Amino acid sequence: VLVQVTVNSRKCMANQMCVRTAPDIFELGTAGYSRVKREVTAADLDKLREAEEMCPTSSIMVEVLEEEG
Amino acid sequence: MTTPEAVQATDLVELTGRYFDLEPEIVQDPYPLFHRLQAEAPVLIFRSMATLTRYADIEAVIRDMETYVSRPVGASRVEAAAARLDPHRAALLRENVAFMGQWLSVSDPPAHTRIRGLAHRAFTPRHVAELRQQVQRITGELLDRAAEKGRVELIDEFAFQLPLFVIGAMLGAPAEDRRLVRRLSNALADFIGAEYRGIEEANQAIKEFRSYLHDLYEKRRASPGPDLLTAFMEAEADGQRLTRDELDATMVQLLFAGHETTTNLIANGLHALLTHPDQLARVRAEPQLIGNAVEEFLRWNTSSQVLHRSASRDSQIAGVGIPRGMTLRLFLGAANRDPERYEEPDRFDMTRADLKHLGFGIGPHYCLGQALARMETAIAVGTILARFPVIELDGPARWRPNLQLRGLEALPLRLRAA
Protein backbone atom coordinates (compact mmCIF):
# COMPACT_ATOMS: atom_id res chain seq x y z
CA VAL A 1 0.00 0.00 0.00
CA LEU A 2 0.97 3.61 -0.55
CA VAL A 3 0.31 6.08 2.22
CA GLN A 4 -0.08 9.79 1.61
CA VAL A 5 -0.48 12.57 4.14
CA THR A 6 -1.23 16.23 3.48
CA VAL A 7 -1.61 19.24 5.76
CA ASN A 8 -3.97 22.04 4.75
CA SER A 9 -2.10 25.11 5.99
CA ARG A 10 -5.09 27.36 5.23
CA LYS A 11 -7.02 25.55 7.98
CA CYS A 12 -4.11 24.80 10.34
CA MET A 13 -4.06 26.86 13.58
CA ALA A 14 -0.71 25.57 14.83
CA ASN A 15 -2.19 23.67 17.74
CA GLN A 16 0.63 21.14 17.25
CA MET A 17 -1.23 18.06 18.43
CA CYS A 18 0.26 16.38 15.34
CA VAL A 19 3.79 17.37 16.37
CA ARG A 20 3.17 15.91 19.82
CA THR A 21 1.60 12.75 18.42
CA ALA A 22 4.25 12.09 15.78
CA PRO A 23 7.27 14.37 16.21
CA ASP A 24 9.26 12.33 13.69
CA ILE A 25 6.69 13.08 10.95
CA PHE A 26 5.28 16.57 11.61
CA GLU A 27 6.97 19.85 12.42
CA LEU A 28 6.09 23.52 12.54
CA GLY A 29 7.31 25.05 9.27
CA THR A 30 8.87 28.47 8.81
CA ALA A 31 5.45 30.00 8.10
CA GLY A 32 4.33 28.81 11.54
CA TYR A 33 2.05 26.02 10.36
CA SER A 34 2.35 22.26 10.49
CA ARG A 35 4.08 20.42 7.68
CA VAL A 36 5.20 16.89 6.89
CA LYS A 37 8.96 16.58 7.20
CA ARG A 38 9.67 13.21 5.60
CA GLU A 39 8.30 10.45 3.36
CA VAL A 40 5.70 8.28 5.10
CA THR A 41 5.09 4.55 4.71
CA ALA A 42 2.52 1.98 5.79
CA ALA A 43 4.52 1.53 9.00
CA ASP A 44 3.50 5.10 10.00
CA LEU A 45 -0.20 4.54 9.49
CA ASP A 46 -1.26 4.21 13.15
CA LYS A 47 0.52 7.39 14.15
CA LEU A 48 -0.81 9.23 11.10
CA ARG A 49 -4.39 8.21 11.90
CA GLU A 50 -3.93 9.38 15.48
CA ALA A 51 -2.57 12.75 14.30
CA GLU A 52 -5.51 13.06 11.88
CA GLU A 53 -7.97 12.30 14.70
CA MET A 54 -6.37 14.73 17.17
CA CYS A 55 -6.15 17.69 14.77
CA PRO A 56 -8.67 20.24 16.07
CA THR A 57 -9.21 21.84 12.66
CA SER A 58 -9.30 18.67 10.53
CA SER A 59 -6.30 19.97 8.58
CA ILE A 60 -4.57 16.60 8.22
CA MET A 61 -5.66 14.14 5.56
CA VAL A 62 -4.33 10.60 5.41
CA GLU A 63 -4.94 8.56 2.28
CA VAL A 64 -4.21 4.91 1.73
CA LEU A 65 -3.80 3.92 -1.91
CA GLU A 66 -3.80 0.25 -2.84
CA GLU A 67 -1.08 -0.53 -5.35
CA GLU A 68 -2.13 -2.20 -8.59
CA GLY A 69 -1.17 -5.89 -9.09
CA MET B 1 -21.11 60.50 23.84
CA THR B 2 -18.62 58.32 22.05
CA THR B 3 -19.45 58.82 18.44
CA PRO B 4 -16.41 58.15 16.25
CA GLU B 5 -15.87 61.94 16.16
CA ALA B 6 -15.79 62.12 19.96
CA VAL B 7 -13.29 59.27 20.04
CA GLN B 8 -11.03 61.22 17.70
CA ALA B 9 -11.09 64.24 19.95
CA THR B 10 -10.49 62.57 23.31
CA ASP B 11 -7.11 61.75 24.77
CA LEU B 12 -6.32 58.16 23.92
CA VAL B 13 -5.00 57.13 27.32
CA GLU B 14 -7.97 58.63 29.11
CA LEU B 15 -10.35 56.93 26.71
CA THR B 16 -8.65 53.56 27.18
CA GLY B 17 -8.96 54.00 30.93
CA ARG B 18 -12.65 54.69 30.56
CA TYR B 19 -13.04 51.48 28.58
CA PHE B 20 -11.07 49.47 31.16
CA ASP B 21 -13.43 50.96 33.78
CA LEU B 22 -16.32 49.79 31.57
CA GLU B 23 -17.98 53.11 30.82
CA PRO B 24 -21.28 52.03 29.27
CA GLU B 25 -21.08 54.20 26.14
CA ILE B 26 -17.70 52.79 25.15
CA VAL B 27 -18.76 49.23 25.95
CA GLN B 28 -21.59 49.64 23.41
CA ASP B 29 -19.03 50.22 20.64
CA PRO B 30 -15.33 49.86 21.50
CA TYR B 31 -14.23 49.58 17.87
CA PRO B 32 -13.52 53.28 17.20
CA LEU B 33 -11.22 53.14 20.25
CA PHE B 34 -9.54 49.98 18.97
CA HIS B 35 -8.91 51.61 15.59
CA ARG B 36 -7.30 54.64 17.22
CA LEU B 37 -5.08 52.40 19.33
CA GLN B 38 -4.07 50.44 16.22
CA ALA B 39 -3.16 53.64 14.38
CA GLU B 40 -1.64 55.73 17.18
CA ALA B 41 -0.49 53.40 19.97
CA PRO B 42 -0.50 49.75 18.90
CA VAL B 43 1.49 48.90 22.05
CA LEU B 44 0.07 51.14 24.77
CA ILE B 45 1.83 51.02 28.15
CA PHE B 46 -0.87 51.94 30.65
CA ARG B 47 -1.73 50.84 34.20
CA SER B 48 1.39 48.62 34.34
CA MET B 49 0.20 46.70 31.28
CA ALA B 50 0.99 46.60 27.58
CA THR B 51 -2.27 46.71 25.65
CA LEU B 52 -2.06 45.30 22.10
CA THR B 53 -4.65 45.71 19.35
CA ARG B 54 -2.99 44.75 16.03
CA TYR B 55 -3.48 41.30 14.54
CA ALA B 56 0.17 40.69 13.62
CA ASP B 57 1.52 41.75 17.04
CA ILE B 58 -1.06 39.69 18.92
CA GLU B 59 -0.47 36.60 16.82
CA ALA B 60 3.30 36.92 17.35
CA VAL B 61 2.89 37.23 21.14
CA ILE B 62 0.56 34.23 21.38
CA ARG B 63 2.94 32.12 19.30
CA ASP B 64 6.03 33.03 21.33
CA MET B 65 5.21 30.95 24.40
CA GLU B 66 8.71 31.21 25.84
CA THR B 67 8.86 34.99 26.01
CA TYR B 68 5.17 35.48 26.80
CA VAL B 69 3.88 32.98 29.32
CA SER B 70 0.34 32.40 30.51
CA ARG B 71 1.12 32.38 34.25
CA PRO B 72 1.80 35.66 36.07
CA VAL B 73 5.49 36.58 36.40
CA GLY B 74 6.83 38.76 39.22
CA ALA B 75 4.89 41.85 40.19
CA SER B 76 1.83 41.06 38.15
CA ARG B 77 -1.45 42.85 37.59
CA VAL B 78 -2.82 40.64 40.40
CA GLU B 79 -0.37 42.03 42.94
CA ALA B 80 -1.01 45.55 41.66
CA ALA B 81 -4.72 45.00 42.36
CA ALA B 82 -4.07 43.32 45.75
CA ALA B 83 -1.97 46.28 46.90
CA ARG B 84 -5.07 48.50 46.73
CA LEU B 85 -7.16 46.19 48.96
CA ASP B 86 -7.46 45.50 52.69
CA PRO B 87 -5.62 42.32 53.80
CA HIS B 88 -8.76 40.18 53.96
CA ARG B 89 -9.94 41.00 50.45
CA ALA B 90 -6.39 40.83 49.11
CA ALA B 91 -6.18 37.26 50.47
CA LEU B 92 -9.49 36.34 48.81
CA LEU B 93 -8.29 37.86 45.53
CA ARG B 94 -5.09 35.79 45.64
CA GLU B 95 -7.14 32.68 46.49
CA ASN B 96 -9.42 33.23 43.49
CA VAL B 97 -6.53 33.85 41.15
CA ALA B 98 -4.60 30.82 42.47
CA PHE B 99 -7.60 28.59 41.77
CA MET B 100 -8.19 30.01 38.30
CA GLY B 101 -4.43 29.92 37.71
CA GLN B 102 -4.81 26.18 37.24
CA TRP B 103 -7.18 26.66 34.32
CA LEU B 104 -5.89 25.30 31.06
CA SER B 105 -6.13 28.72 29.43
CA VAL B 106 -3.62 30.26 31.85
CA SER B 107 -1.28 27.31 32.38
CA ASP B 108 2.06 26.75 30.69
CA PRO B 109 3.83 23.57 29.62
CA PRO B 110 4.35 20.99 31.04
CA ALA B 111 1.11 21.19 33.09
CA HIS B 112 -0.79 22.58 30.10
CA THR B 113 0.41 19.79 27.83
CA ARG B 114 -0.53 17.12 30.38
CA ILE B 115 -4.05 18.40 31.18
CA ARG B 116 -4.85 19.40 27.59
CA GLY B 117 -3.87 15.88 26.53
CA LEU B 118 -6.45 14.43 28.93
CA ALA B 119 -9.28 16.65 27.69
CA HIS B 120 -8.43 17.07 24.01
CA ARG B 121 -9.72 13.75 22.72
CA ALA B 122 -13.28 14.46 23.91
CA PHE B 123 -13.37 17.63 21.79
CA THR B 124 -11.96 16.42 18.46
CA PRO B 125 -14.07 17.17 15.37
CA ARG B 126 -15.03 13.48 15.10
CA HIS B 127 -16.25 13.27 18.71
CA VAL B 128 -18.09 16.56 18.34
CA ALA B 129 -19.82 15.30 15.18
CA GLU B 130 -21.25 12.43 17.23
CA LEU B 131 -23.10 15.03 19.34
CA ARG B 132 -24.89 16.63 16.38
CA GLN B 133 -28.17 14.75 16.76
CA GLN B 134 -28.33 15.50 20.48
CA VAL B 135 -27.70 19.22 19.82
CA GLN B 136 -30.35 19.26 17.09
CA ARG B 137 -32.89 17.60 19.41
CA ILE B 138 -32.28 19.99 22.34
CA THR B 139 -32.42 22.95 19.95
CA GLY B 140 -35.79 21.75 18.68
CA GLU B 141 -37.21 21.29 22.16
CA LEU B 142 -36.09 24.70 23.39
CA LEU B 143 -37.54 26.37 20.28
CA ASP B 144 -40.90 24.57 20.70
CA ARG B 145 -41.51 26.66 23.81
CA ALA B 146 -40.50 29.88 22.03
CA ALA B 147 -42.76 29.05 19.07
CA GLU B 148 -45.79 28.61 21.35
CA LYS B 149 -45.33 32.06 22.87
CA GLY B 150 -44.31 33.82 19.66
CA ARG B 151 -41.56 35.59 21.53
CA VAL B 152 -38.36 34.70 23.31
CA GLU B 153 -35.61 36.28 25.37
CA LEU B 154 -33.04 34.45 23.34
CA ILE B 155 -30.21 34.40 25.89
CA ASP B 156 -32.11 33.29 28.98
CA GLU B 157 -34.53 30.93 27.28
CA PHE B 158 -32.27 29.46 24.63
CA ALA B 159 -28.65 30.52 24.07
CA PHE B 160 -27.27 29.63 27.50
CA GLN B 161 -29.36 26.50 27.90
CA LEU B 162 -28.20 24.68 24.78
CA PRO B 163 -24.40 24.76 25.33
CA LEU B 164 -24.77 24.21 29.07
CA PHE B 165 -26.93 21.16 28.46
CA VAL B 166 -24.26 19.70 26.14
CA ILE B 167 -21.18 20.41 28.28
CA GLY B 168 -23.14 19.30 31.34
CA ALA B 169 -23.85 15.97 29.70
CA MET B 170 -20.16 15.54 28.85
CA LEU B 171 -19.15 16.27 32.44
CA GLY B 172 -21.91 14.42 34.27
CA ALA B 173 -23.76 17.57 35.41
CA PRO B 174 -27.52 16.93 35.21
CA ALA B 175 -29.70 19.23 33.11
CA GLU B 176 -31.69 20.36 36.15
CA ASP B 177 -28.53 22.00 37.59
CA ARG B 178 -28.33 24.47 34.69
CA ARG B 179 -29.56 27.46 36.71
CA LEU B 180 -27.05 26.82 39.49
CA VAL B 181 -24.11 26.52 37.09
CA ARG B 182 -25.28 29.65 35.28
CA ARG B 183 -25.48 31.66 38.51
CA LEU B 184 -22.01 30.59 39.68
CA SER B 185 -20.57 31.21 36.20
CA ASN B 186 -21.96 34.73 36.15
CA ALA B 187 -20.13 35.52 39.40
CA LEU B 188 -16.87 34.32 37.82
CA ALA B 189 -17.58 36.25 34.62
CA ASP B 190 -17.95 39.53 36.55
CA PHE B 191 -14.70 38.88 38.44
CA ILE B 192 -12.68 38.01 35.34
CA GLY B 193 -14.10 40.55 32.97
CA ALA B 194 -14.33 43.62 35.17
CA GLU B 195 -10.77 43.96 36.53
CA TYR B 196 -11.38 41.70 39.55
CA ARG B 197 -14.62 43.27 40.73
CA GLY B 198 -16.83 41.14 42.99
CA ILE B 199 -13.98 39.41 44.82
CA GLU B 200 -16.16 38.05 47.64
CA GLU B 201 -18.89 36.88 45.25
CA ALA B 202 -16.37 35.04 43.07
CA ASN B 203 -14.74 33.45 46.13
CA GLN B 204 -18.12 32.23 47.31
CA ALA B 205 -18.95 30.95 43.81
CA ILE B 206 -15.72 28.94 43.68
CA LYS B 207 -16.53 27.37 47.06
CA GLU B 208 -20.06 26.49 45.91
CA PHE B 209 -18.75 25.18 42.60
CA ARG B 210 -16.26 22.88 44.37
CA SER B 211 -18.81 21.54 46.79
CA TYR B 212 -21.20 20.93 43.88
CA LEU B 213 -18.43 19.12 41.99
CA HIS B 214 -17.64 16.87 44.92
CA ASP B 215 -21.24 15.68 44.88
CA LEU B 216 -20.90 14.98 41.15
CA TYR B 217 -17.72 12.98 41.74
CA GLU B 218 -19.46 10.85 44.37
CA LYS B 219 -22.30 10.08 41.98
CA ARG B 220 -19.93 9.29 39.13
CA ARG B 221 -17.75 7.08 41.33
CA ALA B 222 -20.86 4.96 41.99
CA SER B 223 -21.65 4.69 38.27
CA PRO B 224 -18.72 5.33 35.91
CA GLY B 225 -19.56 6.06 32.27
CA PRO B 226 -17.85 6.65 28.94
CA ASP B 227 -17.81 10.40 29.59
CA LEU B 228 -15.11 13.00 30.11
CA LEU B 229 -15.70 13.24 33.86
CA THR B 230 -14.98 9.53 34.29
CA ALA B 231 -11.75 9.93 32.27
CA PHE B 232 -10.69 12.87 34.46
CA MET B 233 -11.49 10.98 37.66
CA GLU B 234 -9.44 8.00 36.53
CA ALA B 235 -6.55 10.37 35.80
CA GLU B 236 -6.89 11.91 39.26
CA ALA B 237 -7.17 8.53 40.95
CA ASP B 238 -3.85 7.28 39.59
CA GLY B 239 -2.20 10.26 41.26
CA GLN B 240 0.18 11.01 38.39
CA ARG B 241 -1.81 12.83 35.74
CA LEU B 242 -4.17 15.19 37.55
CA THR B 243 -4.24 16.58 41.11
CA ARG B 244 -7.52 17.14 42.93
CA ASP B 245 -7.09 20.91 42.67
CA GLU B 246 -6.46 20.61 38.94
CA LEU B 247 -9.50 18.38 38.55
CA ASP B 248 -11.72 20.95 40.30
CA ALA B 249 -10.24 23.86 38.38
CA THR B 250 -10.53 22.11 35.01
CA MET B 251 -14.13 21.11 35.68
CA VAL B 252 -15.08 24.66 36.69
CA GLN B 253 -13.40 26.08 33.59
CA LEU B 254 -15.10 23.62 31.26
CA LEU B 255 -18.53 24.20 32.79
CA PHE B 256 -18.02 27.96 32.74
CA ALA B 257 -16.12 28.51 29.49
CA GLY B 258 -18.00 25.60 27.94
CA HIS B 259 -21.20 27.56 27.84
CA GLU B 260 -20.65 31.28 28.53
CA THR B 261 -18.70 31.98 25.35
CA THR B 262 -20.95 29.89 23.12
CA THR B 263 -24.04 31.52 24.62
CA ASN B 264 -22.65 34.85 23.48
CA LEU B 265 -21.53 33.52 20.11
CA ILE B 266 -25.07 32.35 19.32
CA ALA B 267 -26.72 35.59 20.47
CA ASN B 268 -24.07 37.91 18.97
CA GLY B 269 -24.40 36.02 15.70
CA LEU B 270 -28.16 36.21 15.47
CA HIS B 271 -28.02 39.87 16.49
CA ALA B 272 -25.51 40.56 13.69
CA LEU B 273 -27.84 38.97 11.15
CA LEU B 274 -30.90 40.86 12.41
CA THR B 275 -29.04 44.16 12.12
CA HIS B 276 -27.77 43.31 8.60
CA PRO B 277 -30.86 42.40 6.56
CA ASP B 278 -28.87 41.74 3.37
CA GLN B 279 -26.73 39.16 5.15
CA LEU B 280 -29.80 37.63 6.80
CA ALA B 281 -31.51 37.28 3.41
CA ARG B 282 -28.37 35.75 1.95
CA VAL B 283 -28.03 32.99 4.55
CA ARG B 284 -31.76 32.30 4.47
CA ALA B 285 -31.52 31.81 0.70
CA GLU B 286 -28.33 29.75 0.96
CA PRO B 287 -28.39 27.82 4.25
CA GLN B 288 -25.11 26.12 3.35
CA LEU B 289 -23.45 29.49 4.12
CA ILE B 290 -24.10 29.00 7.85
CA GLY B 291 -20.53 27.75 8.40
CA ASN B 292 -19.15 30.95 6.84
CA ALA B 293 -21.61 32.97 8.90
CA VAL B 294 -20.33 31.41 12.14
CA GLU B 295 -16.75 32.38 11.22
CA GLU B 296 -17.85 35.94 10.56
CA PHE B 297 -19.77 36.01 13.91
CA LEU B 298 -16.50 35.00 15.58
CA ARG B 299 -14.55 37.74 13.82
CA TRP B 300 -17.04 40.58 13.93
CA ASN B 301 -18.05 40.46 17.61
CA THR B 302 -15.59 38.00 19.12
CA SER B 303 -17.24 36.54 22.20
CA SER B 304 -13.97 35.98 24.09
CA GLN B 305 -12.31 39.37 23.62
CA VAL B 306 -9.12 39.28 25.65
CA LEU B 307 -6.09 37.12 26.41
CA HIS B 308 -3.46 38.02 28.98
CA ARG B 309 0.19 37.01 28.93
CA SER B 310 3.20 37.86 31.12
CA ALA B 311 6.65 38.71 29.84
CA SER B 312 9.15 36.12 31.12
CA ARG B 313 12.05 38.30 29.95
CA ASP B 314 12.71 41.78 28.57
CA SER B 315 11.55 42.17 24.98
CA GLN B 316 10.38 44.68 22.38
CA ILE B 317 7.18 44.80 20.37
CA ALA B 318 6.88 47.32 17.52
CA GLY B 319 9.74 49.27 19.04
CA VAL B 320 8.20 49.48 22.52
CA GLY B 321 10.18 47.93 25.38
CA ILE B 322 8.32 45.33 27.44
CA PRO B 323 10.12 44.64 30.74
CA ARG B 324 10.14 41.22 32.36
CA GLY B 325 7.07 40.73 34.57
CA MET B 326 4.79 43.09 32.63
CA THR B 327 1.28 41.89 31.83
CA LEU B 328 0.24 42.01 28.17
CA ARG B 329 -3.43 42.55 27.41
CA LEU B 330 -4.25 41.19 23.95
CA PHE B 331 -7.53 42.36 22.45
CA LEU B 332 -8.52 39.53 20.10
CA GLY B 333 -11.68 41.46 19.29
CA ALA B 334 -9.51 44.34 18.02
CA ALA B 335 -7.16 42.04 16.07
CA ASN B 336 -10.20 40.64 14.29
CA ARG B 337 -11.09 44.19 13.15
CA ASP B 338 -7.56 45.24 12.17
CA PRO B 339 -7.63 47.25 8.89
CA GLU B 340 -4.11 46.00 8.13
CA ARG B 341 -5.48 42.45 8.18
CA TYR B 342 -9.00 42.82 6.71
CA GLU B 343 -10.51 44.94 3.99
CA GLU B 344 -13.28 47.06 5.50
CA PRO B 345 -12.89 45.34 8.88
CA ASP B 346 -16.06 46.82 10.35
CA ARG B 347 -18.27 45.45 7.58
CA PHE B 348 -20.13 42.26 8.59
CA ASP B 349 -19.83 40.01 5.54
CA MET B 350 -20.00 36.22 5.60
CA THR B 351 -18.86 36.05 1.97
CA ARG B 352 -15.35 37.35 2.68
CA ALA B 353 -12.67 35.43 0.81
CA ASP B 354 -10.52 35.08 3.93
CA LEU B 355 -12.51 34.16 7.03
CA LYS B 356 -9.54 33.17 9.21
CA HIS B 357 -9.49 34.99 12.56
CA LEU B 358 -8.09 34.88 16.09
CA GLY B 359 -11.48 34.35 17.76
CA PHE B 360 -10.29 31.03 19.21
CA GLY B 361 -6.66 32.08 19.55
CA ILE B 362 -3.87 30.16 17.84
CA GLY B 363 -1.18 27.63 18.81
CA PRO B 364 -1.12 25.12 21.68
CA HIS B 365 -3.78 27.11 23.59
CA TYR B 366 -6.13 27.16 20.55
CA CYS B 367 -9.60 26.89 22.11
CA LEU B 368 -10.25 23.35 23.31
CA GLY B 369 -13.99 23.59 22.66
CA GLN B 370 -13.90 25.36 19.27
CA ALA B 371 -15.31 22.50 17.18
CA LEU B 372 -18.19 22.10 19.64
CA ALA B 373 -18.85 25.84 19.78
CA ARG B 374 -18.90 26.05 15.97
CA MET B 375 -21.25 23.09 15.63
CA GLU B 376 -23.64 24.31 18.34
CA THR B 377 -23.78 27.80 16.86
CA ALA B 378 -24.34 26.58 13.30
CA ILE B 379 -27.19 24.30 14.41
CA ALA B 380 -28.72 26.85 16.78
CA VAL B 381 -28.73 29.81 14.39
CA GLY B 382 -29.47 27.65 11.33
CA THR B 383 -32.48 26.06 13.01
CA ILE B 384 -33.87 29.37 14.27
CA LEU B 385 -33.70 30.80 10.74
CA ALA B 386 -35.28 27.71 9.18
CA ARG B 387 -38.10 27.61 11.69
CA PHE B 388 -39.01 31.28 11.89
CA PRO B 389 -39.42 33.15 8.58
CA VAL B 390 -40.01 36.33 10.56
CA ILE B 391 -37.72 37.35 13.43
CA GLU B 392 -37.80 40.88 14.86
CA LEU B 393 -35.95 42.61 17.67
CA ASP B 394 -38.42 43.18 20.50
CA GLY B 395 -36.59 45.81 22.52
CA PRO B 396 -33.12 47.28 22.85
CA ALA B 397 -30.08 45.00 22.82
CA ARG B 398 -27.35 46.39 25.11
CA TRP B 399 -23.83 45.04 25.55
CA ARG B 400 -22.85 43.77 28.99
CA PRO B 401 -20.13 45.74 30.79
CA ASN B 402 -17.39 43.11 30.52
CA LEU B 403 -13.95 43.41 28.89
CA GLN B 404 -13.45 39.68 28.53
CA LEU B 405 -16.86 38.39 27.44
CA ARG B 406 -18.59 40.31 24.67
CA GLY B 407 -22.25 39.51 24.89
CA LEU B 408 -25.66 41.15 25.16
CA GLU B 409 -27.53 41.72 28.42
CA ALA B 410 -30.61 40.28 26.73
CA LEU B 411 -31.87 39.64 23.21
CA PRO B 412 -35.69 39.88 23.19
CA LEU B 413 -37.23 38.68 19.93
CA ARG B 414 -40.64 38.34 18.30
CA LEU B 415 -40.95 35.20 16.20
CA ARG B 416 -43.37 33.97 13.58
CA ALA B 417 -43.24 30.29 12.71
CA ALA B 418 -43.71 28.93 9.19
Interface residues (C-beta under 8 A of the other chain):
Chain A: R10 M13 A14 N15 Q16 M17 R20 G32 E53 M54 C55 P56 T57 S58
Chain B: R63 T113 G117 H120 R121 F123 T124 P125 R126 K356 F360 G361 I362 G363 P364 Y366 Q370 A371
